[in-house]
Amino acid sequence: MKVKEPRLVRASLVSTIVGGLVPVLVLGFAYYEYNYGPPIDASEAQGGFIIIVHCIAALLFCSVVFPLAGYVLYRMSMLNRSRFRMVSYVLLALFSLVPAIFLAFVGFGPPAIVFSLVSFVILAILCLPVGAIWLRVARVEY
């Protein structure tokens, strides 16, 4: 099924902005709490670092993977909502290893790889609604 010309650039810009709202708010809140809040414990700093890593990963996913998946599917004349969602889920499952591997390298050790399932859930909550917005702005039909 040949798709009308989707608005890929506009959809990519909107998905980057919308996908960046939550991470920017979380990072702003973390900055405020660190500078103006009560002193933080080591466990709070560790949890905050995990959240910040996932927010940055979600921003990267929304700004890189959605546009790239949409463009590749469009070039192959296979862009529709169901394929875009399927590709998004598969890429999100693979991409959820990125925060877990990063956390394993910065000191959490090999057990952080087990954390990839939790990373998938966190990134799914942060990213998949943005994928629906990307589809709507790009005017992708069924």
N, C-alpha and C positions, 0 to 999 in steps of 0.2 A: 504494500500500500504506500504510494507516494504521498508524502506529507507536503502541505503548503510550506512556504518559507517560514520557518519559526524565527522568533526574535531571540536568537541565541545570546547576543551580546547584552541586550537589555535584561534578559532573564538571569544571566550570569552576574551582572552588577547588582540586581535586586537580591539575588540569593546570597551574595557576599555581604551585603549590608544587613540583611535580616539575620543571616547566620552569625554575624559579628555582634549583634546586639547583646545577647546573653553573655558571651565571653567578656565583652567590654564592661558590662555592668558588674560581673563577678570580679574582674580584675580591679575595677574602681573600688568596689566594696572591700576587697582584700587590702588594697593600698590604704584606704581610710582606716580600717581596723588595725593595720600594722602600725601606722603613724599616730593615730589619735585614740585608739582603744586601749584597754588594759593590756598589760604584758601577756604574751602568749606562751603557752607551754610547747614543748617539743612535739607532742602528739598533735596539737592544733596546727603547728607549722607543717608537719608531715601531711596531714589531711588536706590542708590548704594547697600544698604543692601538688598533690594528686588531682585536686579539682582544677587547678590552673593548667596542668598538663592536658587534661581532657578538654577544657575550654579552647585551648590553642589548637588541639587536634580537630575539634569540631569546626572551628573557623577554617582551617586548612581543607577539611573535607568539603565544606560548603563552597569554598571559593575555587577549588581545583577539580574535585572529582565530578560534581554535578555538571559543570560546563563541559568537561572533557568527555564524560559519558554521553551527554546529549549531542555533542558535535560528532563523535565517532558513530553513534547510532544514526544520526542524520546523514552522514556521508555514505553509510552503508544502505540507506533508504529503509531503515528498520526502526525509525523513531516512532514509537507510540507509548502510551502511558504504561501499559503492562510490561513492556520490555525495559523501559527506563527504570521502573520500580524494581524489576528483577535484577538488573545490573547494579542498581544502587544497593540492594541488600547484599549481593555477593561482594561488591567492593567494600561495603561497610564491615562485613565480616573479616575481610582481609586487613582492612585499615585499622580495625580495633586491636590488632597486634602491635601497632606502632606505639601507642602510649605504654603498653605493657612492657615492650622491649626497652623503651626509653627509661622507664622506672627501674627495670632490672639493671641497666647499666649505671644509673646514678646512685645505687646503693641499696635498693630493695632486694636485690638478689634474684636467683632463679624462681623463687615462688611467685614473683610478680607476673610471670608468664601465665600462671593460673588465673591471674586477675583479668586476662583478656576477655573472658565471658562477661564480667562486670563492665569492662570497657565497652563491649558491644552494646550493652543495655544503655549505658550513659550516653554514648555517641548516637544511638538510635533515638533517644529522647531529644537530644539537641539538634540532630541533623535531618531526620526524616520528615518533619513538618516543613522544613525549608525546601525539600525536594518537591513537595506538592505545590509550593509557591512557585518554584522554578518551572514546573510544568504549566501552571496557569499563565504565568507571564509570557512563556515561550509560545503559547497558543498551540500546544500539542493536542491533537485529537486522539480518539480511541483507536 
